[in-house]
Amino acid sequence: MNKTAAFIGLGAAVCITAPSFAQDSHLSLTRQSVASMHEITAALDKVTDEPGAAAAVETVKKVRKKLLDLGKRQLELPGATLQEQAQVSAQMTEVQKISDELVKSLARLKKEGLLTPDLQKALADLRSVQTELAQVSRDKAEQAEPFPEDAEGNTHETLLVKTVDEVKKLDDSLAKVRDEETSKAAVEQIGRYRVALLDVARKQAALPPLTRNQQAKLMGVQQQLVEMMQPIVKHVTAIMLSPDASKNLKEAVNSLSELPKEVQKIREEAAK
């Protein structure tokens, strides 16, 4: 079931792939970021006095620099392939665990009076990494060349926006599943979703690959897609676990697991 849910997310991101420009990869950089965050939790766990808090401050500062570097290197990469997206998504469980550990550590330090002003500032500066990376991304986007159009006027940007619209429709349909009528409507919407995303994949495959700056320009919409997949995964989980869900609905949801393979086949044929 988790595999099916993940594949739906990958299917929604059929957009934007390009050849690799460096030895870095989305997965390797994500893993390094996760390892860096583990350094912070380990450092906070060791804090039992003020000297320990001072040592933790230095660790947080070091990790901040490392995360900023990793983030900038990731912005230099082209869009993640479907396989990379699946691999990176698998790391998110670990990220959530780290977040939970950080919350517990901070609560303990505050209770014990060890959350010093210097440590608070270092942690606040750590949170600013995303702000800095967002600005770097915006700067790159401003340098982006115009998106090339096909004969119908489609571009990578318009096709990505269309993907967002289709995901919204799917989310709305799955969220309304309550009875036989709404289940039937969801099955029909899943069928339209598949057709629409495969059409997007064919049109994207026919367009020239994105440049790095064009990729940066689309990051905001791509992030929106990632965030939109969370409620969809919950809907899918509820449907697949529900004893009342119809067989047709479960089969329709499960059929989405084949979407990434179909998209990859389209790309391979276009590359010939």
N, C-alpha and C positions, 0 to 999 in steps of 0.2 A: 504494500500500500504506500509506504514511504517513497518507494521507487517511482510509483505512478505520480504521486504528488510532485516529486522533484522534476520529473519529465515535463509536467505541465508548465512549470516555471521555465524550463529550458525552451520549451516550444514557444513561449511568449517572447523569448529573447532570440528568435531566429535571425534577428538583425545583426549587422555589424561584425564581420570577421575580416581579417587581413593577415598576410604573412608576418611572421615574427621578425622584429628588427634587432633584437638583442638576446643575450643569453638569459636575461631575467625572464621570468614568466609570471603570470598572474598567481599561479599556485605557489611558486617558490617565494614570492614576495609576501603573500598572505601568511604562509607558514612562518616566515621570519617575523612578521608583525605579531602573530600569536605568541611566538616564543618570547618576544620582547615584553609583551604584556604579562607573561608568566614571571618575568624578572621582577616586575613591580609587585605582584602579589607576594612573591617570595620575600622581597625586601620588607614589605609592610608586616608580614607575619613575624619577622625577626625583631620588630621594634618592641622593646620592653622598657626603655629608658630614653632620656633626651639624646645621648650620644647615638643610640640606635636610630632615633628619628632623623638626626643629622645625616647619618649614613644613607638612610632611605631617600632623603632629599637628593643626594648626589646620584643615586640610582635612577630616580624619576627623571632628573635632568638629562642623564645619559640616554635613557630610553626615548625621551622626547625627541632628541636629535636624530636618533636612529629611525623612529617612526616617520619623521618628516622626510628623511632621505628615502626611505622605502616608498612612501607615498608619491614623492616626486618621480622616482624611477618607474612606478606603476603608471603614472600619467604619460610616460614616454612609450608605453606599450600600445599596440593596436587593440581592438576589441577582443574580448575573450571568446574563444571557440566554445561550442556547446559542451565539449568534454571538459574544458577548463572551468566553465561555469559550474558544472556539476561538482568538480573537485573543490572549488572555492566554497561552494555552498555547504559542502560537508564540514568545512572548518567552522561554520557559524555556530554549531553546537558547542564547540570548545570556547568560542568567544563569549557565548552566553554564560558558560560555567565560570569564566574568568570574571565577568561582570558581577556575578552573584558573590564570588569570593571577595571582590573589591568592596562591595557594599558592606559585607560582614566585617572586613578588616577596618574600614573607616569608622564603623559604629563602635568597634572595640576601642580604637585609638581615641575617639572622642570621649568615650565613657571613662577611660583611664587618664585623660588629660594629656595625651601624647600627640594629639593632632596639632602640632606646633604651627605658628604662622608661616614659617619657612616651608613646611611640608604642605600646608594648604595652598600656598602660592605655587609651588612646584606642580601640584596636581591640577590647579587651575590653568597653568601654562600648558600642561599636557592636553587639556581639553581644547586648547586653541589650535592644535595641529590641524584639525579638520577645517577650521576657518582659513588657515594659511593655504592649505591644499586647494580649497575651493577657489581662492583668489588666483592661484597658479593656473588652475583649470580655466578660469574666466579669461586670463591673459592669453592663454593658448587659443581659446575659442575666438578671440578678437583677430587672431592672425589667420584664421581658417580661410582657405580658398572657397569660392562658391561651389555648392554641391552640383555635380553634373546631373543633367536630366535625361530621361529616356524619351522615346517618341511620344509617350502619353503624359509627359511632364512629371513623372515620378522621380524623386530623389531619395537618398538614404534617409534624409530628415522626414520627408512626408510619409515614407513607408514606416518609419519608426513610430510616428504619431498615429498612423493607422493601426499599428500593433497595439498601442496603448488603448485605443478606442475599442478594439476587439476584446482585450482583456477586461475592460470595464463591463462590456456586455456579458461576458462569461461570468464574471463575479456577481453581477446583478441577478443573472438567471439562477446560478447555484444557490445564492442566498435566499431565493424565494421558494426553494423546494420544500413543499409541505404535504402535498397530496398527489394523486395520480395526474391531475391536470398540470400542476406546476412541474412535476417530474418529466412529463412528456415535453413540455416547453423547454426544459433544460437539455434534454436529449437533442432536440432540434437545434438549440443554440450551440451545443458542442459540435454538431456537424458543420454549422456555418463557421464556427471558430477554426476548425481544421482547414476548411476550404480557404478561408481568408488568409491564414498564416502561411499556407503552402503557396498561395498566390504571391504573398509578400516575399517569400523566399526566392521564388523564380525571378521576380523583378529585381530583387537585390543582387542576385547572382549575376544578372546581366549588366549591372552598373560597375564602373571602375572601382577598385578598392579605395577605402577612405585613407586620407592622409592622417598623420597624428593630430594635426590641429583640427581637422574636421571631426575626428573622434572626440576630441576635448569638447567641441561645441555641442555634442550630443550627450554628454555625460549626465546632464540634468534629467533628460528624458529617460535615459537608461536607469538612473537611480529611482525614478518614479516607477518604472516597471518592476524593479526588484521589490520595492515596498508594496506594490499592488499584489504581488504573489502571496504574501503572508495570509491575507484573509481567504484567498482562493484555496490554499493548502488546508486551511481549517475546514472550509466547506467540503472539500474532497474527503478529508478524514472522517467527517461526520457522516457523509453519504456511504462511504465504504464500510463503516462500522455499524451502520444502522440496519437492523433486521427488517425494517419496513421499506427500505429503499428498493425500488423495482429492479429486476434483473437487467432490463434494458438500460436503465440509468447507470448502473454499475459497469456494464459492458461499454457504454459510451465513454464514461470517465476513464476506464482502463485503456481504451483504444488510443488515448492521447499519449500513452507511453511509446507508441511507434512514431510519433511526430518528429523527434530529433533525427531518427534514422532516415525518414523521408526527406527531411530538409538537407541532410548531408548528401544524400544521393543526388538531389537537385544541384547542389554546389559542385559535386564531382563531375556531373555531366556537363555543367556550364564551363568547367575548367578544361575540358578536352579540346 
